[in-house]
Amino acid sequence: MHTPNSNPAGKRKSRNVVGNEARLRKILDNVQSGLLVIDPLECRIVDSNKTAREMMGIEREEDVIGAYCQRFMCRSSHGECPIAANGQRVDSVEDVLLSADGKLRSILKTVVPVNLDDSELLLETFTDITQLRQAEVYGVRQKRTFRH
């Protein structure tokens, strides 16, 4: 007898969905760029990957989810998302990330609109270029030193 709760194909499909979500989370958490999903209407972070949290100096995902993006990324006024307001894309723009301990990191970021679960959100990806900028400053100083 086949009952609705004994549907082996349905159980297998449910396990596959859960397995796929775990697999995707593992991939995203191991990408070496920060990833944030932002609700542009609320200016709040709705998802993040491990690399983003590490750059922000935050260990627990719960401490990032729900936070205002202006706390870390955007220099606009609270509640004013320049990307959502103008419907624009941001491609490889230099910016700064403010970490939880108050340190500034130079980043290269891209922001694109994305529809997830019937919600219009922003996907912000960023790479830490702090060491590159520090090396450039050091190189300029070295050139000045050798010229004199």
C-alpha positions as a printed NumPy array, in Angstrom:
array([[  0.   ,   0.   ,   0.   ],
       [  1.305,   3.424,  -0.94 ],
       [  0.62 ,   6.264,   1.477],
       [  1.52 ,   9.946,   0.945],
       [  4.148,   9.782,   3.693],
       [  5.835,   6.727,   2.251],
       [  6.649,   8.253,  -1.139],
       [ 10.276,   7.234,  -1.625],
       [ 10.744,   9.52 ,  -4.635],
       [  9.423,  12.501,  -2.657],
       [ 11.715,  11.757,   0.279],
       [ 14.672,  11.369,  -2.074],
       [ 13.828,  14.68 ,  -3.757],
       [ 13.559,  16.408,  -0.379],
       [ 16.972,  15.012,   0.662],
       [ 18.424,  16.157,  -2.674],
       [ 17.154,  19.711,  -2.141],
       [ 18.633,  19.814,   1.363],
       [ 21.834,  18.26 ,   0.055],
       [ 22.031,  20.765,  -2.791],
       [ 21.535,  23.678,  -0.381],
       [ 24.312,  22.372,   1.875],
       [ 26.547,  21.816,  -1.153],
       [ 25.935,  25.325,  -2.471],
       [ 26.546,  26.85 ,   1.002],
       [ 29.851,  24.984,   1.225],
       [ 30.912,  26.296,  -2.194],
       [ 29.919,  29.889,  -1.385],
       [ 31.632,  29.789,   2.002],
       [ 34.87 ,  28.722,   0.315],
       [ 34.856,  31.381,  -2.407],
       [ 37.734,  33.753,  -1.676],
       [ 35.607,  36.852,  -2.266],
       [ 33.048,  38.301,   0.09 ],
       [ 29.407,  37.834,  -0.886],
       [ 26.505,  39.758,   0.592],
       [ 22.851,  39.629,  -0.386],
       [ 21.171,  42.91 ,   0.478],
       [ 17.524,  43.928,   0.629],
       [ 17.635,  47.35 ,  -1.076],
       [ 14.305,  48.485,   0.37 ],
       [ 15.395,  47.92 ,   3.96 ],
       [ 19.151,  48.396,   3.344],
       [ 19.708,  45.234,   5.382],
       [ 21.965,  42.26 ,   4.809],
       [ 19.912,  39.091,   4.281],
       [ 22.732,  36.627,   3.572],
       [ 26.514,  36.452,   3.622],
       [ 29.324,  34.034,   3.014],
       [ 32.158,  33.132,   5.375],
       [ 34.751,  35.266,   3.545],
       [ 32.575,  38.389,   3.867],
       [ 32.153,  37.781,   7.594],
       [ 35.895,  37.227,   8.021],
       [ 36.66 ,  40.513,   6.24 ],
       [ 34.081,  42.234,   8.438],
       [ 35.655,  40.736,  11.555],
       [ 32.467,  38.883,  12.487],
       [ 32.406,  35.182,  13.301],
       [ 28.719,  34.386,  13.516],
       [ 26.347,  34.725,  10.585],
       [ 23.604,  35.807,  12.996],
       [ 25.607,  38.955,  13.778],
       [ 25.536,  40.024,  10.11 ],
       [ 22.051,  39.015,   9.006],
       [ 19.686,  41.93 ,   9.54 ],
       [ 22.474,  44.49 ,   9.939],
       [ 22.288,  47.676,   7.901],
       [ 24.694,  47.579,   4.969],
       [ 25.785,  51.147,   5.807],
       [ 27.385,  49.749,   8.95 ],
       [ 30.033,  48.043,   6.811],
       [ 29.877,  49.034,   3.158],
       [ 27.86 ,  51.916,   1.916],
       [ 28.51 ,  55.531,   2.762],
       [ 25.011,  56.702,   1.874],
       [ 22.474,  57.842,   4.433],
       [ 20.448,  55.212,   6.231],
       [ 17.526,  54.065,   4.099],
       [ 18.892,  55.548,   0.896],
       [ 20.3  ,  52.898,  -1.4  ],
       [ 21.958,  54.67 ,  -4.344],
       [ 22.126,  51.461,  -6.354],
       [ 18.448,  50.589,  -5.924],
       [ 17.334,  54.197,  -6.389],
       [ 19.128,  54.509,  -9.711],
       [ 18.608,  50.915, -10.81 ],
       [ 22.259,  50.736, -11.672],
       [ 24.967,  48.135, -11.58 ],
       [ 28.334,  48.706,  -9.939],
       [ 31.216,  46.992, -11.718],
       [ 34.645,  46.711, -10.118],
       [ 34.591,  49.906,  -8.096],
       [ 37.128,  50.624,  -5.383],
       [ 35.552,  51.214,  -2.003],
       [ 36.23 ,  50.673,   1.675],
       [ 34.882,  48.115,   4.102],
       [ 34.613,  49.05 ,   7.754],
       [ 35.241,  45.997,   9.917],
       [ 33.682,  45.425,  13.32 ],
       [ 36.916,  46.496,  15.03 ],
       [ 36.918,  49.84 ,  13.187],
       [ 39.648,  48.998,  10.674],
       [ 39.217,  50.077,   7.076],
       [ 39.94 ,  47.653,   4.257],
       [ 40.315,  48.626,   0.63 ],
       [ 38.022,  46.51 ,  -1.512],
       [ 37.103,  46.087,  -5.139],
       [ 33.353,  45.505,  -5.372],
       [ 30.627,  44.697,  -7.838],
       [ 26.904,  45.006,  -7.128],
       [ 24.228,  43.518,  -9.352],
       [ 20.47 ,  43.217,  -8.964],
       [ 19.262,  39.649,  -8.535],
       [ 15.825,  38.085,  -8.09 ],
       [ 15.807,  35.396,  -5.391],
       [ 12.598,  33.721,  -4.26 ],
       [ 10.529,  36.434,  -6.013],
       [ 12.376,  39.216,  -4.162],
       [ 14.441,  41.905,  -5.853],
       [ 17.757,  41.943,  -4.005],
       [ 21.323,  43.083,  -4.544],
       [ 24.265,  40.71 ,  -4.779],
       [ 27.419,  42.453,  -3.636],
       [ 30.744,  40.727,  -4.208],
       [ 34.029,  42.153,  -3.05 ],
       [ 37.716,  41.334,  -2.837],
       [ 40.154,  42.694,  -0.268],
       [ 42.839,  44.745,  -2.036],
       [ 44.302,  46.31 ,   1.12 ],
       [ 47.694,  44.636,   0.708],
       [ 47.857,  45.704,  -2.935],
       [ 47.176,  49.327,  -1.985],
       [ 49.76 ,  49.151,   0.825],
       [ 52.346,  47.749,  -1.6  ],
       [ 51.622,  50.586,  -4.043],
       [ 52.147,  53.187,  -1.305],
       [ 55.36 ,  51.453,  -0.249],
       [ 56.575,  51.409,  -3.883],
       [ 55.903,  55.13 ,  -4.273],
       [ 57.811,  55.849,  -1.049],
       [ 60.723,  53.708,  -2.205],
       [ 60.916,  55.586,  -5.524],
       [ 60.987,  58.923,  -3.682],
       [ 63.721,  57.673,  -1.347],
       [ 65.958,  56.534,  -4.219],
       [ 65.482,  59.77 ,  -6.166],
       [ 66.999,  61.879,  -3.385]])
